[in-house]
């Protein structure tokens, strides 16, 4: 049989120390993965993110699905370097799909060692109801 002070100490340990340790681990874990995520973004990944962002946010009142992303971009190793991108992708909305080809205006730009800005510009092969025929400059960044 344990004494009352020993039981109070065990209860205090369980209620105060364990949640504090769990909180410390939870705070430390995302910061380690966040540092790994922004180490060296690639221009191909930035442009693919641009396509997915356009599918999700660029079409008013609709969320399309991006698929068949075949995009290649020239490397942008230094800050203030600009690169071009070529490739195709497909957007699907309500069961109807349109194939897009990137234009010469589709570029990437390294704004810092850990961030790349993208400028998505594409044209559809044919008009599909609900989807735009042309994607004007849709910009964002990956970091």
N, C-alpha and C positions, 0 to 999 in steps of 0.2 A: 504494500500500500504506500502511495506517495503522499508526501505532505502537501499542505495547501500552498506554501511558497513555491515549491517545485512545479506544481501544476500551473500556477500563475506565470511562471517563467516560460514554460512550454507554450502556453497560450499566447503570451506576448511575442515569442519568437515566431510562431506561426502567423500571427496577424500583422506584425510590423516588418519583420526582416524578409520573409519570403516574397511578399508583393513588391518590396523595394528592389530586391535582387532581380525579379522578373522584369520590372520596369527598366532597370539599367540595361539588361540584355536586349530588351525590345528597342530601346533608343539606340544602342550601339550597332545592332544588326543592319538596319536600313542604310545607315551612313556608309558602311563598308561597301555595300552593293551599289550605292549611288556613286561613289567614287570610281568604281569599276566601270559604270555605265558611261561616264563622260570622259574617259581617258583619251580616246582618239576616234571620234566619229568619222565614218567614211561617207563620201559623197553619194555612193549608190544607195546606202541606207537612208540618207537624208531625202533623196528624191522619192524613194519608196514610201517614206513617211508622208511626204507631200501628197502623193497619190491617195494614200489611205485617209489623210486628213480632208482632202477635197471630197472624197466619196462620203465622208461622215458629216462634214460641215459646209461644204461648198455649194451644195444643191439646196435651194431654199425649200424648207418644210419637208425634206425627204432625206433618208439615209440610204445611200446606195452601197453596194458591196464591190470592193476592188479585188480583182483576181488576175491571174496570168501576167504578173508583173515581170517583165523582161527588160531591165534597165541597166545600162552601163554608163558610167561617168568617168571623165578624165580625173586623175588624182589631183587634189589640192593640198599639198603637204605644208605649205607656208601660209602664215597669216596674210590676208589681203590677196591671196591667189584666187583666180576665177577659173572654173572649168565648165565644159559643156557636157550635155547628156544626150544619149540616144536611146530609143527603145519603144516598147509598146506596153499597153495594159488594157484591161477590160473592166468596164463598170456595168453592174447589173442593178436594175431597179424594177421591182414588181414583175420579175420573170423575163424582162426584156434586157438585152445586152447590147452594148456598143463597144467596138474596138477603137482605141485611141493610139495615135502615134505622136511622140514628143516632137516639137518643132525646134528650130535653131535657137529660139528664145528660152528654152529650158536649160537653166544654168544652176550651178552651185557656187558658193562663195564662202571661204573660210574666214569667219569673223574673229575667231580666237583659237588657241590651240585645242580647246575643248568644245567648239561649237561651229556648225556649218549652216549657212543660210541657203534655202532652196527657192527657186523661182520656177514653178510648174507652168508649162505652157504646152497645150496639146490640141490636136484636131481629130475628130471622129471620122471614120471611114464612111459612115452613112448616118443619117438622122434617125434617131430613135425617140419615140414619144416619152417625154418626161426627163430625158437626158440632154445636156447641152451639146450642140454641134462642135463648139470650140471651148476650150478651157483657157480663159484669159489668164494673165499672170496672177497666179495664186501663190503667195509667198509665206514662208514660215522658217523655223529653224529646228535643228536637231542638236541637242547638247547632252 
